[in-house]
Amino acid sequence: MKTTSMTLAAAAFTALLAMPSQAATLAGGKVGADAWFMDADVKNVEADDASTAGSYYAALEHPLPLIPNAKIRQTSVSVDGTRSGNVDFDQIDFVAYYEFLDNDLVSVDAGVNLQRFQSGKFKGQSFDEWQPNLYVDARVGLVGTPLNVFATVSKGEFDGTSTLDAEAGLIYQLGLIAADLNVRGGYRMIDHDFDYFNKKAELDLTGFFVGAELDF
């Protein structure tokens, strides 16, 4: 999968939602990466080979009212060995969100996610599409521990295609001098019904993931 396009998309998205430079010292954000050990069904047929998926993300947050925070995430998917054909694509999530609640115990973010399916291939056919989604992320701290429970959901339906990407798990927070190092683990599922072809391509991906993020 190509990574150059992700770099260009990230730069464009950040520029679009850029803050005034004088506010930069008040900004924060997150960068992280996950390894997703997934099983796959394509049109209800279990795949013989679904490679471990890498997922990388970055978020930028600021104190300016009305202007949304920004997050970008890439997940590369490759599924082989089913009678329904192989599936490959890069899913890039461009998220604009607001913090509706943010304290030491509970945080809730909500917004919109414009998904990009890039370099897609299914049964010899190519696809390159955009899909709109609603986005919600919630975290709850477990009092007296460095643990947080989290859940993130992105769901949408447009022009015959429906997409669902959801994950939930635990975060172990390690406080550093300039940032927090968060070790993550949990369960992620993707349920996409692509209507880009003569017949729908139904894709179900499920499995556990582990990862780490810097929260600064």
ChimeraX attribute file (.defattr): number of C-alpha atoms within 10 A of each C-alpha:
attribute: neighborCount
match mode: 1-to-1
recipient: residues
	/A:1	13
	/A:2	10
	/A:3	11
	/A:4	9
	/A:5	12
	/A:6	17
	/A:7	11
	/A:8	11
	/A:9	16
	/A:10	20
	/A:11	11
	/A:12	12
	/A:13	17
	/A:14	18
	/A:15	10
	/A:16	10
	/A:17	14
	/A:18	14
	/A:19	17
	/A:20	8
	/A:21	7
	/A:22	7
	/A:23	11
	/A:24	13
	/A:25	8
	/A:26	10
	/A:27	13
	/A:28	14
	/A:29	16
	/A:30	18
	/A:31	17
	/A:32	19
	/A:33	19
	/A:34	19
	/A:35	17
	/A:36	25
	/A:37	18
	/A:38	22
	/A:39	19
	/A:40	24
	/A:41	19
	/A:42	23
	/A:43	17
	/A:44	13
	/A:45	16
	/A:46	18
	/A:47	19
	/A:48	14
	/A:49	15
	/A:50	20
	/A:51	16
	/A:52	17
	/A:53	16
	/A:54	16
	/A:55	20
	/A:56	17
	/A:57	18
	/A:58	18
	/A:59	18
	/A:60	19
	/A:61	21
	/A:62	19
	/A:63	15
	/A:64	13
	/A:65	8
	/A:66	7
	/A:67	15
	/A:68	20
	/A:69	24
	/A:70	23
	/A:71	22
	/A:72	23
	/A:73	20
	/A:74	22
	/A:75	19
	/A:76	21
	/A:77	21
	/A:78	18
	/A:79	26
	/A:80	18
	/A:81	15
	/A:82	18
	/A:83	13
	/A:84	18
	/A:85	17
	/A:86	18
	/A:87	22
	/A:88	20
	/A:89	21
	/A:90	22
	/A:91	21
	/A:92	25
	/A:93	23
	/A:94	22
	/A:95	24
	/A:96	23
	/A:97	21
	/A:98	19
	/A:99	17
	/A:100	10
	/A:101	13
	/A:102	12
	/A:103	9
	/A:104	9
	/A:105	12
	/A:106	15
	/A:107	16
	/A:108	18
	/A:109	18
	/A:110	21
	/A:111	19
	/A:112	20
	/A:113	24
	/A:114	19
	/A:115	22
	/A:116	19
	/A:117	20
	/A:118	21
	/A:119	16
	/A:120	19
	/A:121	17
	/A:122	17
	/A:123	13
	/A:124	9
	/A:125	10
	/A:126	15
	/A:127	15
	/A:128	13
	/A:129	13
	/A:130	14
	/A:131	18
	/A:132	20
	/A:133	24
	/A:134	18
	/A:135	21
	/A:136	19
	/A:137	19
	/A:138	19
	/A:139	22
	/A:140	18
	/A:141	18
	/A:142	12
	/A:143	10
	/A:144	6
	/A:145	9
	/A:146	13
	/A:147	18
	/A:148	20
	/A:149	17
	/A:150	21
	/A:151	18
	/A:152	18
	/A:153	18
	/A:154	24
	/A:155	20
	/A:156	19
	/A:157	15
	/A:158	12
	/A:159	9
	/A:160	10
	/A:161	16
	/A:162	18
	/A:163	19
	/A:164	17
	/A:165	18
	/A:166	18
	/A:167	20
	/A:168	21
	/A:169	18
	/A:170	20
	/A:171	24
	/A:172	17
	/A:173	19
	/A:174	13
	/A:175	13
	/A:176	11
	/A:177	6
	/A:178	9
	/A:179	15
	/A:180	16
	/A:181	19
	/A:182	22
	/A:183	18
	/A:184	23
	/A:185	21
	/A:186	18
	/A:187	18
	/A:188	21
	/A:189	20
	/A:190	19
	/A:191	17
	/A:192	21
	/A:193	19
	/A:194	18
	/A:195	15
	/A:196	17
	/A:197	12
	/A:198	6
	/A:199	8
	/A:200	14
	/A:201	20
	/A:202	18
	/A:203	19
	/A:204	19
	/A:205	20
	/A:206	19
	/A:207	16
	/A:208	17
	/A:209	22
	/A:210	17
	/A:211	18
	/A:212	18
	/A:213	21
	/A:214	20
	/A:215	19
	/A:216	16
